[in-house]
């Protein structure tokens, strides 16, 4: 196996080399230089014209849509930019604080956020150019830490991994076409493994995940077992591979080469004894009778005393051992996992740039308002990704009229750039008829810059 060695019982794998050629990075810079500069208000309004997502923010009691979509979108921006309604009322001229607060109270809630996100993600997945980013069958998830503004009751727990400041994690699932189809606010100390399956089962968008990737925080034996039973291929990035141990059906002495890596035998009798209970748990999760995160939390509470939890752990050891062997044997699997997780990291960078106000801190005290901040941020990030996807396609089409643009270079492109988007300043909303600047409803591109020449 190239790049794999076992030295004194310690498994070592050579790191995956960078696969993005310099030509692809240069092409991405040129394409983004062609995108029109735009205010975030105009970007959101343009995406609203494509998808009509403001109509999904209906009144809590009457079910009617907002009369003036600009007031609604100002409230959404107040969440997504972490600006708050008071400062948004001061920065925009279309509504008072009372109007923004009334619209937010009656129209903006977690359910309407979910409906709007689903529409934006579905539109982004349908874009022809999005197929360049991925096949549409893979996804990844990662938690992003946001510092709290004080020591509120729900922010008192500290995670030493993020320093000595209290805060929260926003756990987001991202498709391989860069559609962030699910987001959830969790405590900084919560195990990410508990929330991996919720999004895969209950997101209700058109994303069809077959293979899911996480970093070490989402890796657990119960996740391996349940993903296999529910029809998902779980492919996490393996942390501390040298400490990873395998489990076999036979004695470890039967595998002399792998014997130092084998920790024990799989208890097949325990799995058989609780097989009907395992199927009952999986059926309850699949039908939505109980959420996967709740079941996994209960199973993790008493893993030794609970026979079902112990049997799932044995089944997870089997699946994890098979995956570890595949991970060792297949460099392409390691590379694909790294690429998908890098997409999530890049998405987190965009989210950090968007969530710019109040020093990037979540200062709300109630879970509802904190979740609104997370949902608003994800909705705004999705709108930027959709806008970039559509305009990057136009940039490629325009550039191909004068020169050759290879498809293999476009595979390294991503719709996560934001340098051309003005995220701060006065939030000016134009009249609807002046939002589009040409007959196609799209803005004109900037001229393509000349390719950089290498020094002789």
C-alpha positions in Angstrom: 0.0 0.0 0.0 1.7 3.2 -1.1 2.3 5.7 1.8 1.2 3.2 4.5 3.6 1.7 7.0 3.4 -0.3 10.3 6.4 0.4 12.4 6.6 -1.3 15.8 2.8 -1.7 15.9 2.2 2.0 15.0 0.3 2.6 11.8 1.4 5.6 9.8 -0.1 7.1 6.6 1.6 9.8 4.5 -0.4 13.0 4.2 -2.4 13.7 1.1 -0.7 16.2 -1.1 -2.5 19.3 -2.3 -4.4 18.7 -5.6 -5.4 22.2 -6.6 -3.1 23.4 -9.4 -2.0 27.0 -9.5 -3.8 27.4 -12.8 -7.1 26.7 -11.1 -6.4 29.3 -8.4 -5.5 31.9 -11.1 -8.7 31.1 -13.0 -10.8 31.5 -9.9 -9.3 34.9 -9.3 -10.1 36.0 -12.8 -13.7 34.7 -12.7 -14.4 36.5 -9.4 -12.9 39.7 -10.7 -15.6 39.6 -13.4 -18.5 39.4 -11.0 -20.3 42.7 -10.5 -19.8 44.5 -7.2 -23.1 44.5 -5.2 -24.6 45.6 -1.9 -25.8 42.8 0.3 -29.3 44.3 0.2 -29.4 44.2 -3.6 -28.0 40.6 -3.6 -30.8 39.5 -1.3 -33.4 41.3 -3.3 -32.2 39.7 -6.5 -32.2 36.2 -5.0 -35.7 36.9 -3.7 -36.8 37.8 -7.3 -35.5 34.4 -8.5 -36.9 32.3 -5.8 -39.8 34.3 -4.2 -38.6 33.0 -0.8 -40.1 36.0 1.2 -43.6 34.6 0.5 -42.8 31.7 2.8 -42.5 33.9 5.8 -46.2 33.9 6.5 -48.1 35.5 9.4 -48.2 33.2 12.4 -52.0 33.7 12.8 -53.4 34.6 9.4 -50.9 32.8 7.1 -50.6 35.9 4.9 -47.3 37.0 3.4 -45.6 40.3 4.2 -47.0 43.3 2.3 -43.5 44.9 1.8 -40.8 42.3 1.3 -38.1 44.8 1.9 -39.1 45.2 5.5 -39.0 41.4 5.9 -35.6 41.2 4.3 -34.3 44.0 6.5 -35.3 41.8 9.5 -33.6 38.8 8.0 -30.4 40.8 7.4 -30.6 42.0 11.0 -30.3 38.3 12.0 -27.9 37.2 9.4 -25.4 40.1 9.8 -25.8 40.0 13.6 -26.8 43.7 13.5 -30.0 43.6 15.5 -33.3 45.3 14.8 -32.4 48.6 16.6 -29.3 49.3 14.5 -31.0 48.0 11.3 -33.8 50.5 11.8 -31.1 53.2 12.1 -29.1 52.0 9.1 -32.1 51.6 6.7 -34.7 54.1 5.7 -37.7 51.9 4.8 -39.0 51.0 8.2 -39.0 52.1 11.9 -38.0 49.9 14.8 -41.6 49.2 15.5 -42.3 48.0 12.0 -39.2 45.7 12.0 -40.1 44.3 15.4 -43.7 43.6 14.4 -42.6 41.8 11.2 -40.0 39.8 13.1 -42.4 38.7 15.8 -45.2 37.6 13.5 -43.4 36.4 10.4 -39.8 35.3 11.2 -39.6 32.0 13.1 -37.7 28.8 12.9 -40.4 27.0 10.7 -40.4 29.8 8.1 -36.6 30.0 8.1 -36.6 26.3 7.3 -39.0 26.6 4.4 -37.0 29.5 2.9 -33.7 27.7 3.3 -35.2 24.6 1.6 -36.3 26.7 -1.4 -32.9 28.4 -1.7 -30.9 25.1 -1.4 -33.2 23.4 -3.9 -32.7 26.2 -6.4 -28.9 26.1 -5.9 -28.8 22.3 -6.3 -30.8 22.7 -9.6 -28.4 25.2 -11.1 -26.6 23.5 -14.0 -23.3 25.0 -13.0 -23.6 23.5 -9.5 -22.9 20.1 -11.0 -19.3 21.1 -11.5 -18.8 21.4 -7.7 -20.0 17.9 -6.9 -22.0 14.8 -7.9 -24.8 15.6 -5.5 -24.5 12.4 -3.4 -22.0 13.5 -0.7 -22.3 15.9 2.2 -20.3 17.0 5.2 -21.0 18.6 8.6 -19.0 20.7 11.0 -19.5 22.8 14.1 -18.5 26.5 14.1 -17.9 28.2 17.4 -19.4 31.7 18.1 -18.5 33.5 21.3 -21.3 34.6 23.6 -21.6 38.2 24.7 -21.8 37.4 28.4 -22.2 34.7 31.0 -25.9 34.0 30.4 -27.4 30.8 31.8 -27.2 29.0 28.5 -23.7 30.2 27.7 -22.0 29.3 31.0 -20.4 26.0 29.7 -16.9 26.4 28.4 -15.1 24.2 25.9 -11.4 24.4 26.4 -10.8 23.7 22.8 -12.1 27.2 22.0 -10.4 29.0 24.9 -11.8 30.4 28.1 -14.8 32.2 26.6 -18.3 30.9 26.7 -20.2 30.5 23.6 -22.2 28.2 21.2 -21.6 26.0 18.2 -23.6 26.3 15.0 -23.6 22.8 13.5 -24.2 22.9 9.7 -24.6 20.3 7.0 -23.2 21.1 3.6 -23.9 19.3 0.3 -21.0 18.6 -2.1 -22.5 21.3 -4.3 -22.1 23.8 -1.4 -25.8 23.9 -0.4 -25.9 24.4 3.5 -29.2 22.4 3.8 -29.4 22.2 7.7 -28.2 24.3 10.6 -28.7 23.8 14.3 -27.5 25.7 17.4 -25.9 23.4 20.0 -23.9 24.0 23.2 -20.1 24.4 23.0 -19.6 21.2 25.0 -22.2 19.0 23.1 -21.0 16.0 21.1 -21.4 16.7 17.4 -21.9 13.0 16.8 -25.4 13.2 18.4 -26.5 15.6 15.6 -25.1 14.0 12.5 -28.2 12.0 11.6 -30.9 14.6 12.3 -30.1 16.6 9.2 -29.6 13.6 6.9 -33.0 12.3 7.8 -35.2 15.4 8.4 -33.8 18.2 6.2 -36.7 17.8 3.5 -34.7 19.4 0.7 -33.7 17.9 -2.6 -30.2 17.0 -1.4 -29.8 13.2 -1.7 -26.9 12.2 0.5 -25.4 8.7 0.2 -22.0 9.4 1.7 -21.5 11.7 4.7 -18.2 13.1 6.0 -17.3 14.6 9.4 -14.2 15.5 11.3 -13.2 13.7 14.5 -16.0 15.4 16.5 -18.7 13.4 14.6 -17.0 10.1 14.8 -18.6 7.5 17.1 -19.4 3.8 17.0 -23.2 4.5 17.4 -23.1 6.8 14.4 -21.3 4.1 12.3 -23.9 1.5 13.2 -27.0 3.7 12.7 -25.7 5.2 9.4 -25.1 1.7 8.0 -28.6 0.5 9.1 -30.2 3.7 7.6 -28.5 3.4 4.3 -25.8 6.0 4.5 -22.1 5.5 4.0 -20.3 7.2 7.0 -16.8 8.5 6.0 -15.3 10.6 8.8 -11.8 11.9 8.8 -10.0 9.6 11.3 -8.2 11.5 14.0 -5.1 10.0 15.7 -5.0 7.1 13.3 -2.0 5.5 15.2 -4.3 5.0 18.2 -7.2 3.5 16.2 -7.8 -0.1 17.0 -9.6 -2.8 15.0 -12.1 -5.5 16.0 -12.3 -8.9 14.4 -14.5 -12.0 14.6 -11.6 -14.4 15.2 -8.7 -14.2 17.5 -6.1 -11.5 16.7 -3.4 -14.1 16.4 -5.1 -15.2 13.1 -4.0 -11.9 11.6 -0.3 -11.7 12.4 0.3 -8.5 10.4 -2.6 -6.6 12.0 -2.3 -8.2 15.4 -0.8 -5.1 17.1 -3.8 -3.0 15.8 -6.6 -5.5 16.9 -8.1 -4.6 20.3 -10.6 -7.4 20.7 -13.4 -9.6 19.2 -16.9 -8.5 18.1 -19.6 -9.9 20.3 -21.8 -11.4 17.7 -24.1 -13.1 20.3 -24.9 -9.7 21.8 -25.9 -8.3 18.4 -28.2 -11.3 17.7 -29.8 -11.1 21.1 -30.9 -7.5 20.6 -31.3 -7.5 16.8 -35.1 -7.0 16.9 -34.7 -4.1 19.4 -32.1 -2.5 17.1 -34.5 -2.8 14.1 -37.2 -1.2 16.2 -35.0 1.7 17.1 -33.9 2.2 13.5 -37.6 2.1 12.3 -38.5 4.7 14.9 -35.7 7.0 13.8 -36.5 6.6 10.1 -40.2 7.3 10.5 -39.6 10.3 12.7 -41.3 8.9 15.7 -38.3 10.0 17.7 -35.3 12.0 16.6 -31.9 10.4 16.1 -30.2 12.8 18.4 -32.6 12.0 21.3 -32.2 8.2 20.8 -28.4 8.5 20.7 -28.3 10.7 23.8 -30.3 8.1 25.7 -28.2 5.3 24.4 -25.0 7.1 25.4 -26.3 7.8 29.0 -25.9 4.2 30.2 -23.9 2.3 27.5 -22.9 -0.6 29.7 -26.3 -1.3 31.4 -28.3 -0.8 28.2 -28.2 -4.0 26.1 -29.3 -2.2 22.9 -26.6 0.4 23.3 -24.0 -2.3 23.9 -25.2 -4.2 20.8 -25.1 -1.1 18.7 -21.6 -0.4 19.9 -20.5 -3.9 18.8 -22.2 -3.3 15.4 -20.5 0.1 15.2 -17.1 -1.5 15.9 -17.6 -3.8 13.0 -18.5 -1.0 10.6 -15.7 1.2 12.0 -13.1 -1.5 11.5 -14.3 -2.1 7.9 -14.1 1.6 7.2 -10.7 1.9 8.8 -9.3 -0.8 6.6 -10.8 0.9 3.5 -9.4 4.2 4.7 -5.9 2.7 4.9 -6.3 1.0 1.5 -7.9 3.8 -0.6 -6.0 7.1 -1.0 -9.0 8.4 -3.1 -11.3 8.0 -0.1 -8.9 10.0 2.1 -8.6 12.7 -0.5 -12.4 12.9 -1.1 -13.0 13.2 2.7 -10.5 16.0 3.0 -12.0 17.8 0.0 -15.5 17.7 1.4 -14.4 18.8 4.9 -12.4 21.7 3.3 -15.7 22.8 1.7 -17.2 23.1 5.1 -14.2 25.0 6.4 -14.5 27.5 3.5 -18.2 27.9 4.2 -17.4 28.7 7.8 -15.0 31.4 6.7 -17.8 33.0 4.6 -20.1 32.7 7.6 -17.6 34.4 9.8 -17.2 37.3 7.3 -21.0 37.7 7.1 -21.6 37.6 10.9 -19.5 40.7 11.3 -21.4 43.0 13.7 -21.2 43.0 17.5 -17.7 41.6 17.3 -19.2 38.3 15.9 -20.7 37.5 19.3 -24.1 36.0 19.9 -25.5 38.3 22.6 -29.1 37.1 22.7 -30.2 35.4 25.9 -33.1 33.1 24.8 -32.7 30.0 22.7 -35.3 31.2 20.2 -33.4 34.4 19.4 -30.1 32.5 19.3 -31.5 30.1 16.8 -32.8 33.0 14.8 -29.3 34.3 14.5 -28.0 30.9 13.4 -30.9 30.5 10.8 -30.6 34.0 9.5 -26.8 33.6 9.0 -27.3 30.3 7.1 -30.0 31.8 5.0 -27.9 34.8 4.0 -24.8 32.6 3.3 -27.0 30.3 1.1 -28.3 33.4 -0.8 -24.7 34.5 -1.5 -23.8 30.9 -2.6 -26.7 30.8 -5.0 -26.0 34.3 -6.4 -22.3 33.4 -6.9 -23.2 30.1 -8.6 -25.4 31.8 -11.2 -23.0 34.7 -11.9 -19.9 32.4 -12.0 -21.7 30.4 -14.8 -22.1 33.7 -16.7 -18.5 34.6 -16.2 -17.3 31.2 -17.5 -19.6 31.6 -20.5 -18.2 35.1 -21.2 -14.6 34.0 -20.8 -15.0 31.0 -23.1 -16.0 33.3 -25.9 -12.4 34.6 -26.0 -10.3 31.7 -24.7 -10.3 28.1 -23.6 -11.4 27.3 -20.1 -10.7 23.6 -19.2 -13.4 21.7 -17.3 -10.8 20.1 -15.0 -9.9 23.5 -13.7 -13.5 24.5 -13.0 -13.8 21.5 -10.7 -11.6 23.4 -8.2 -13.9 26.4 -8.2 -16.2 27.3 -5.3 -19.1 29.8 -4.9 -17.9 31.0 -1.5 -16.2 34.2 -2.4 -17.5 37.5 -0.9 -14.9 40.2 -1.7 -17.4 41.6 -4.3 -20.2 41.9 -1.8 -20.5 45.0 0.3 -21.6 43.7 3.7 -21.4 46.9 5.8 -22.5 50.5 5.6 -26.0 51.9 5.0 -28.5 49.2 4.0 -30.2 50.9 1.1 -33.2 49.1 -0.6 -34.0 50.1 -4.1 -37.4 50.1 -5.7 -38.3 46.8 -7.3 -38.2 48.0 -10.9 -34.6 49.2 -10.5 -33.1 46.1 -8.9 -32.2 44.5 -12.3 -29.9 46.4 -14.6 -30.5 44.6 -17.9 -33.3 42.9 -19.8 -32.4 39.4 -18.5 -32.8 40.5 -14.9 -29.1 40.1 -14.2 -26.3 42.6 -13.7 -23.6 43.2 -16.3 -20.3 41.5 -15.7 -17.0 43.4 -15.3 -14.4 43.0 -18.0 -12.2 39.9 -17.7 -8.7 40.8 -16.4 -5.7 39.8 -18.4 -4.1 36.5 -17.3 -1.1 36.9 -15.2 2.2 36.4 -17.0 5.0 34.5 -15.5 8.3 36.3 -15.2 10.9 35.3 -17.8 
